[in-house]
Amino acid sequence: MVGFSCDNIPNPCKRRVCRPSPSPTTMAAVPRPTSQASKLEGIIAALHVPRDRFIRRQRRVDQYVSTMLDEHLLLYITRNKNDNIVCYAPKGTNDAGTPMSMDVFWQDLATVAGDGMPDAELPRTALNFLERSQAYGVKVIADGDTTLVQFVAMPSRSFVLVPTNDKGTPACLKGMVDGRFVTVTRMHVDEEGGVVIPTVHGVLLQGVDLATGTHYMEYMKR
């Protein structure tokens, strides 16, 4: 691929992890099997959005999250529709330091014309009732010493909310991506049409093994 590969999927926690991460514009490629790059290329080709638009949007959102947002995010969601993103941040902690819940909010990057960046972090926009109950809302469930997270739009799959550890690695969301238990960094909603409720064809999950730097992706059909 030219200019975009699974190596370019950044960790949204990168501003606060101990290991330095490159910026989207200077990112060096991490060696990985050609089959992984081919897999991502095939997924992008099957999305219901032009390839160039998808790549441009991913790069712009990556730049905004890595350079403009001060808050630590667990992950964020991009969509076919526009450059607006749904952000998930940890909220509150229990005695063990595990986040008790999550803040979920919009960052309306599409309000900034062109491909440029705003002068400052954009104001938060809360999810409405329909978005919380049927699209982007989450349920945080305490299960003994483990905190599980379920997305209302993906009830069949659970994720684990991992607290900040003693090495300073920030809280993150872990789950299965392409058969591997990794840190989930972002999702992309493959949607089209619909003024209020679009047709969702699937969700592209993207994650990274922080120990090796290896990225994984999986397309979940609806």
C-alpha positions as CSV (number, residue, x, y, z in Angstrom):
1,M,0.0,0.0,0.0
2,V,1.1,3.5,-0.6
3,G,1.0,6.0,2.3
4,F,-1.2,3.9,4.6
5,S,-0.9,0.5,6.2
6,C,-1.8,-1.3,9.4
7,D,1.5,0.1,10.7
8,N,-0.1,3.6,10.6
9,I,-2.8,2.7,13.1
10,P,-1.6,4.7,16.2
11,N,-2.3,3.9,19.8
12,P,-4.7,6.6,21.1
13,C,-3.0,6.3,24.5
14,K,0.4,7.2,23.0
15,R,0.7,10.5,24.6
16,R,0.9,8.8,28.0
17,V,2.5,5.5,27.4
18,C,6.1,5.1,28.5
19,R,7.3,3.9,25.1
20,P,7.5,6.8,22.6
21,S,5.2,6.7,19.6
22,P,5.9,8.5,16.3
23,S,3.6,11.2,15.0
24,P,1.3,10.3,12.0
25,T,3.4,12.4,9.7
26,T,6.8,10.9,10.6
27,M,5.7,7.4,11.4
28,A,8.3,4.7,10.6
29,A,7.0,1.4,9.3
30,V,7.2,-1.5,11.7
31,P,8.2,-4.7,9.8
32,R,5.3,-7.0,9.5
33,P,4.1,-9.8,7.2
34,T,2.9,-8.8,3.8
35,S,-0.2,-10.8,4.3
36,Q,-1.3,-8.3,7.0
37,A,-0.9,-5.3,4.7
38,S,-2.8,-7.2,2.0
39,K,-5.6,-8.1,4.5
40,L,-6.0,-4.4,5.4
41,E,-6.0,-3.4,1.8
42,G,-8.7,-6.0,1.1
43,I,-10.8,-4.7,4.0
44,I,-10.5,-1.1,2.9
45,A,-11.5,-2.0,-0.7
46,A,-14.7,-3.6,0.7
47,L,-15.7,-0.6,2.8
48,H,-18.7,1.4,1.6
49,V,-16.6,4.5,1.2
50,P,-14.0,5.5,-1.4
51,R,-10.5,4.3,-0.5
52,D,-8.9,7.7,-0.8
53,R,-11.5,9.3,1.4
54,F,-11.1,6.6,4.1
55,I,-7.3,7.0,4.2
56,R,-7.5,10.8,4.3
57,R,-10.0,10.7,7.1
58,Q,-7.9,8.3,9.1
59,R,-4.8,10.4,8.8
60,R,-6.7,13.6,9.8
61,V,-8.3,12.0,12.8
62,D,-5.0,10.4,13.9
63,Q,-3.3,13.8,13.7
64,Y,-6.1,15.5,15.7
65,V,-6.2,12.8,18.5
66,S,-2.4,12.7,18.8
67,T,-1.7,16.5,18.8
68,M,-4.9,18.3,19.9
69,L,-6.5,16.1,22.6
70,D,-5.1,16.5,26.1
71,E,-7.3,13.7,27.6
72,H,-6.2,10.1,27.7
73,L,-8.6,8.1,25.5
74,L,-9.2,4.4,25.7
75,L,-10.2,4.3,22.0
76,Y,-12.2,6.3,19.4
77,I,-14.6,5.5,16.6
78,T,-14.5,6.9,13.1
79,R,-17.2,6.5,10.5
80,N,-17.8,6.6,6.7
81,K,-20.1,9.6,7.1
82,N,-17.7,12.4,8.0
83,D,-14.7,13.3,10.2
84,N,-16.5,13.5,13.5
85,I,-15.3,10.9,16.0
86,V,-16.7,9.3,19.1
87,C,-14.3,9.3,22.0
88,Y,-14.1,6.9,25.0
89,A,-12.2,8.1,28.1
90,P,-11.9,6.4,31.5
91,K,-14.0,7.9,34.3
92,G,-13.5,7.5,38.1
93,T,-11.6,4.6,39.7
94,N,-12.2,2.0,42.4
95,D,-9.9,1.1,45.2
96,A,-7.8,-1.1,42.8
97,G,-7.4,1.9,40.4
98,T,-9.7,0.4,37.8
99,P,-11.9,2.9,36.0
100,M,-15.5,2.6,37.2
101,S,-17.1,3.9,34.0
102,M,-16.4,5.7,30.8
103,D,-17.0,9.1,29.3
104,V,-18.4,8.9,25.8
105,F,-18.6,12.0,23.7
106,W,-18.3,13.5,20.2
107,Q,-15.5,15.6,18.8
108,D,-17.0,17.3,15.8
109,L,-13.9,17.6,13.6
110,A,-16.1,17.9,10.5
111,T,-16.9,21.4,11.6
112,V,-13.4,22.4,10.7
113,A,-13.2,23.1,7.0
114,G,-10.8,21.2,4.7
115,D,-8.2,18.9,6.1
116,G,-6.8,21.3,8.6
117,M,-6.6,21.2,12.4
118,P,-8.6,23.5,14.8
119,D,-6.7,26.1,16.8
120,A,-7.6,24.3,20.0
121,E,-9.3,21.2,21.3
122,L,-12.9,21.1,20.1
123,P,-15.7,21.3,22.7
124,R,-17.3,18.0,23.7
125,T,-20.7,17.1,22.4
126,A,-22.7,14.6,24.4
127,L,-24.4,11.6,22.8
128,N,-28.1,11.8,22.4
129,F,-30.5,9.2,23.7
130,L,-30.7,7.2,20.4
131,E,-26.9,7.2,20.1
132,R,-26.4,6.0,23.7
133,S,-29.1,3.3,23.5
134,Q,-28.6,1.9,20.0
135,A,-25.2,3.0,18.6
136,Y,-22.2,4.1,20.6
137,G,-23.3,3.6,24.3
138,V,-21.4,1.2,26.6
139,K,-22.2,-0.9,29.6
140,V,-19.4,-1.2,32.2
141,I,-19.8,-4.4,34.3
142,A,-17.9,-5.4,37.4
143,D,-17.1,-9.1,37.3
144,G,-15.1,-9.9,40.4
145,D,-11.7,-8.4,40.0
146,T,-12.3,-7.8,36.3
147,T,-14.2,-4.8,34.7
148,L,-15.9,-5.7,31.5
149,V,-17.1,-3.3,28.8
150,Q,-19.9,-4.1,26.3
151,F,-20.8,-1.8,23.4
152,V,-24.6,-1.7,22.9
153,A,-24.1,-2.2,19.2
154,M,-21.9,-5.3,19.7
155,P,-23.5,-7.2,22.6
156,S,-21.9,-10.5,21.6
157,R,-18.4,-9.3,22.4
158,S,-17.0,-8.1,25.7
159,F,-13.8,-6.1,26.3
160,V,-11.7,-5.8,29.5
161,L,-11.0,-2.4,31.1
162,V,-7.4,-2.6,32.3
163,P,-6.2,-0.1,34.9
164,T,-3.0,1.9,34.9
165,N,-0.2,-0.3,36.1
166,D,2.8,0.4,38.3
167,K,5.0,1.2,35.3
168,G,2.8,4.1,34.4
169,T,1.1,2.5,31.4
170,P,-2.3,4.1,31.3
171,A,-5.7,2.4,31.4
172,C,-6.6,0.7,28.2
173,L,-9.3,-1.5,26.7
174,K,-8.3,-5.1,25.7
175,G,-10.2,-7.6,23.7
176,M,-10.1,-10.2,20.9
177,V,-9.1,-8.8,17.5
178,D,-8.5,-11.4,14.8
179,G,-8.2,-14.1,17.3
180,R,-5.6,-12.3,19.5
181,F,-6.1,-10.6,22.9
182,V,-4.7,-7.2,22.3
183,T,-5.2,-3.5,23.2
184,V,-8.1,-2.2,21.2
185,T,-7.2,1.3,19.8
186,R,-10.0,2.2,17.4
187,M,-13.0,1.1,15.5
188,H,-14.4,2.2,12.2
189,V,-18.1,2.0,11.4
190,D,-18.8,1.0,7.8
191,E,-22.1,2.7,7.2
192,E,-24.1,4.4,4.4
193,G,-27.3,6.3,3.9
194,G,-29.9,7.2,6.5
195,V,-30.4,10.7,7.9
196,V,-31.1,9.5,11.4
197,I,-30.3,5.8,11.4
198,P,-27.8,4.7,8.7
199,T,-27.4,1.2,7.4
200,V,-24.4,-0.4,9.2
201,H,-22.6,-3.1,7.1
202,G,-20.0,-3.8,9.7
203,V,-17.3,-2.6,12.1
204,L,-13.6,-2.6,11.6
205,L,-11.8,-3.4,14.8
206,Q,-8.1,-2.3,15.1
207,G,-5.8,-3.2,17.9
208,V,-2.1,-3.5,18.9
209,D,0.1,-5.8,20.9
210,L,1.9,-3.2,23.0
211,A,4.7,-5.7,23.8
212,T,5.6,-6.3,20.2
213,G,4.1,-3.3,18.4
214,T,2.2,-5.7,16.1
215,H,-1.1,-4.4,14.8
216,Y,-4.2,-6.5,14.1
217,M,-7.5,-5.8,12.4
218,E,-10.8,-7.6,12.0
219,Y,-14.0,-6.8,10.1
220,M,-17.1,-7.8,11.9
221,K,-20.1,-8.0,9.6
222,R,-23.6,-7.0,10.9
